[in-house]
Amino acid sequence: MTSVPAIDTHQKSKDWHSQSAEDVLTQLGSSANGLSAQEAAQRLEADGSNEIKEGKRISPVQIFLGQFKSILIWILIAAGIISGVLGEMVDAIAILAIVVLNAVIGFYQEFNAEKSIAALKKMTAPQAKVRRDGQVTSIPASGIVAGDILTLEAGDLVAADARLMEAASLKCVESALTGESESVVKEFTLLEAGEVALGDRKNMIFMGTSIASGTGQAVVVATAMNTELGHIASLMEEAGAEPSTPLQQKLDSFGRILVWVTLGIVVLLFVLGLLRGTDPMELFMTSVSLAVAAVPEGLPAVVTVALALGVLRMSRRRALVRKLPAVETLGSTSVICTDKTGTLTVGEMTARRLYVSGQTYEVSGEGYGPDGEVRFDGKKAEAPHMAALLEFATVILACNNSHLTQEEGAWKVVGDPTEGALLVAGIKAGGDREAIEKELPKHHEIPFDSDRKLSAVIRKMSNGKLRAFINGAPDVLLNRCMSLYTSDGIRPMTDEDRQNILSQNTAMAQQALRVLGSAYRDLENASPAELTSDMVEKDLVFMGLSGMYDPPRQQAKDAIEKCRAAGIQVVMITGDHPDTATAIAHEIGIASAEDKSITGIELNKISEDDLRKRVSTITVYARVTAEHKLRIIRAWKANDAVVAMTGDGVNDAPAIKGADIGIVMGKSGTEVTKQAADMIITDDNFATIVAAVEEGRGIYDNIRKTLQYLLAGNTGELLLMTACVIIGLPTPLLPIHLLWINLVTDGLPALCLATDPIDPDVMKRRPRRQSERITSRGFLRTMAFTGFLTAGVAFGVYYYMLQAGTTETARSYAFAVLVFAELLRSFGARSETKPVWRISLFTNINLVLVVAISFGLQVWSQHNATLGRFLKTTTISFTDGLLLLALGAIPLLVLEIVKVIRNGWMAKQSANQEA
């Protein structure tokens, strides 16, 4: 057998379904007996092993160095180095310690962020059965090559993408790859040429999926990175370049502005001093002081701690954040693209409707758990209905090969998900699976196949006779029924009966339910060999219908309503059937009655530019692949949206990694998807995402007001220093004074402001625009006005004391009044609109304690020689201290009066508009 030229099997994978198995074998240079061991070895050497390749791993050193990308960090490093060169070692050590602490916290959070490609390997089969030299043998899955013949049976993990050659009652679970919760019936027949959605390629099996039932043989057409799973790995690597978060971008932008403003002021004042004949060394020291005054040294630490505390608060609300900046990104989210299966829905097939003996029943409960009951007219079905329900339950339990297991408190189904749903429904209807297995032993089974669309189990009854229990497609089953079970007994089926049953079938199907019919037939004793499908599946007694679907989570509808109120658009992206996706979207409020879904095949016909223009009008995408999901995410991002992507399957992983923030469901999520995500929802509840958005918005608000508090303080220091230099007065504050104010006086209250309680109305606002600057005009006006007030008070005290005493005494008094003003102002900084007397001190008791301790330290420094030498201050009497405290309260009082006046004016404007 000659070697086959290497081909890009993934590029051709869309065509394999439209070619016969014989043609595929010919193209791949194989046969029904498989490859020879020699040929397989040659191909393995040429094509490489059947393994998902890992992308380039980021080393711990690179992760640590990545913490120093912010321009603010480099400003601090420069300030620390200059301070050290000038002999101000205390200043230098304090500044550099902040830089290192910030880097350590960031490194700790991101150390495990790059494992997503590696986790895909866990989904591939360790061993596989192939036909080599005409014999079936088990080999490591990594040794599989194109042209190998896979032998498949229930429980196998599929080791490569392959075209089916034989299929006997074969069903595959493809939910992780396609998002479809039902197992998929596979067949080896030829499909029509043309583009077919991944979930509709019935004659193909794919790496990473599993065999639910049946047997089969398939020829391998793609291995390793050429498989659909490999394609997802490639997409993840492509999507893996993570852009800066909105907050990081805003802080970097602010840092660049700060650099140029500071340099401009320093250069201007340096030149001015030289023209006046000031000593260059003195000018240099003054310039360093100005630079220290301009830089908010505590800001990086405050932002990091605020985000870290946000992570802690989110974990209490069942949201685990893997990367610190993701906390704030979530708060600015304007679009949530969510998978359906396992995210908006339970991810487990559930029987919702039963039609038995002319009556329709509802089944309560979700998933595979036994909690729930059969209801009639809104109440639990009782005596008049129980006999018929029990007979029906016996049929759906007797013709059933699935089993329920409980793992870590969660119920799981072993076997086909649809049979699992029938098993749970039968138990809720009063059936006893164990009693059936014991009292009605299985005699023979005729498995489901796609031609008959029926499955049958023959059991021996207590009287020694045989009875066939049959489930299948309602239309097919109905054609084979001659009798009807009713509460009054069995009678011949009429045309009207058939019409009623078909009407019920149609009604359930229109509700996006998957409908199965059930029937039975008593048989004469016969050997299994005589019990063929043609002999058994005729003259049946019709029992009823079961309508099943993957139900929406109870909390999803409320959560989506909250998103709408918060101005966040929710978009469903699923690999499931369009009708099912649209029905769920209508039920939970994502789509209106007029909205239609768009499929992956239709999406392929839309250009990138057209998709970007249309993406805001489409709310439901169905039958989409991992590549489609990534395209949709990118189209939204091209419209300046901050996009969150939620999901749980492998097919969601590239989009989750490519979104601004990726969110995965912790219980049902695959390891691949968890490693790609920024946040993990531990209770698999879409509503938890909304709670996390609320937390993220609150954190951004806190960071913004903390930033304003810090920058207003720096502005006051800078104005004071600049005014004195221009006038020709001695430098009013030394670098140690400025550092003490920035790190202790401002820094500690800022940390408390960053943990302020969240505004209750935060989810009633629309999301921030991504282009919105963190330092808006209103922000800058307030910052400048506050800085002017504090600088004015400090300058007045400094100038007065220069006339009355020494420069050292004047500096001590200016330093003290500035500290008092900053500490008092922290109470007003808690809200941009509410005056300080309308905010309870007890809602942020940490701030009260920090301000009290800081006041104590400041007063102590005025009377303790050691601390006074450290801070280079002189003694201040208690009387003068009280006077300075009163003067320091002036900025706070003025700012609060401005709030009251502004609120009154806004209320008047609002009243005029309503009138």
Secondary structure, DSSP 8 states (H G I E B T S, - for coil): --------HHHHHHHHTTS-HHHHHHHTT--TT-B-HHHHHHHHHHH--S---------HHHHHHGGG-SHHHHHHHHHHHHHHHTT-HHHHHHHHHHHHHHHHHHHHHHTT---HHHHHGGGS-SEEEEEETTEEEEEEGGG--TT-EEEEETT-B--SEEEEEEEEEEEEE-HHHH---S-EE---S---SS---GGG-TTEE-TT-EEEEEEEEEEEEE-GGGSHHHHHHHHHHHHT-----HHHHHHHHHHHHHHHHHHHHHHHHHHHHHHHT--HHHHHHHHHHHHHHHS-TTHHHHHHHHHHHHHHHHHHTTEEESSTTHHHHHHT--EEEE-IIIIIB-SS-EEEEEEETTEEEEE---TTSS---EEETTEE--HHHHHHHHHHHHHHHHS---EEEEETTEEEEES-HHHHHHHHHHHHTT--HHHHHHHS-EEEEE---TTT-EEEEEEE-TTS-EEEEEEE-HHHHHHTEEEEEETTEEEE--HHHHHHHHHHHHHHHHTT-EEEEEEEEEE----GGG--HHHHSSSEEEEEEEEEE--B-TTHHHHHHHHHHTT-EEEEE-SS-HHHHHHHHHHHTSS-TT---EEHHHHHTS-HHHHHHHGGG--EEES--HHHHHHHHHHHHHTT--EEEEE-SGGGHHHHHHSSEEEEETTT--HHHHHH-SEEETT--HHHHHHHHHHHHHHHHHHHHHHHHHHHHHHHHHHHHHHHHHHT---SS-HHHHHHIIIIITHHHHHHHTT----TTGGGS----TT--SS-HHHHHHHHHHHHHHHHHHHHHHHHHHHHS-HHHHHHHHHHHHHHHHHHHHHHTT-SSS-GGGS-GGGGHHHHHHHHHHHHHHHHHTT-HHHHHHHT-----HHHHHHHHHHHHHHHHHHHHHHHHHHHHHHHHHHHHH-
